[in-house]
Amino acid sequence: MHPEMDSCKLPDKDRGKSENAGLRLDCRMRLKATPEDVRRALGEFCEAVRPLGLSAELTGTVELVLAEVLNNIVEHAYAGANAGQIEFHAYYMDSGFRFEIADGGREMPGGLLPVGDHVDLDTDLNALPEGGFGWYLIHDLTENLQYHRVEGQNRLCFTIPDKREFSICGA
């Protein structure tokens, strides 16, 4: 089974004013919690956002954060279990992306997000921890990061701001 892209569309320009004014992309995907489906979903999502003409930095940040989050779900929430489902909703406005990701896997330890402490890389290679870098990156590259367990589902929400600097009059 391949990831299902329920919908991933650019809004109609003729839609007029609405509560979604400024919305430039609205995308919903469902995938099996397997490494293969995560790879395919990332590829499909990156292809869907290509028409937005985003900077390479923003596209790379989005891909990195999504890869970390989705792979954490596969490796930890569903570890040792038959692959469950992951659903995500992403939308993009000029200020950046908003993601809502849900899965039915195991709850985060203690019902809380991992802290994602900064790791000092100026040390002996053998002294470096094996893992833990992913949550540091997720915390560092996102804003409004929130986790909730609701009715047996993990819900992770976050934004990735578009930090492009706009110049006035070409200055």
Secondary structure, DSSP 8 states (H G I E B T S, - for coil): ---EEEEEE---GGG-S-TTTTEEEEEEEEEESSHHHHHHHHHHHHHHHGGG---HHHHHHHHHHHHHHHHHIIIIISTTS---EEEEEEEEETTEEEEEEEE-S---GGGS---------SS-GGGS-SS-HHHHHHHHH-EEEEEEEETTEEEEEEEEE------STT-
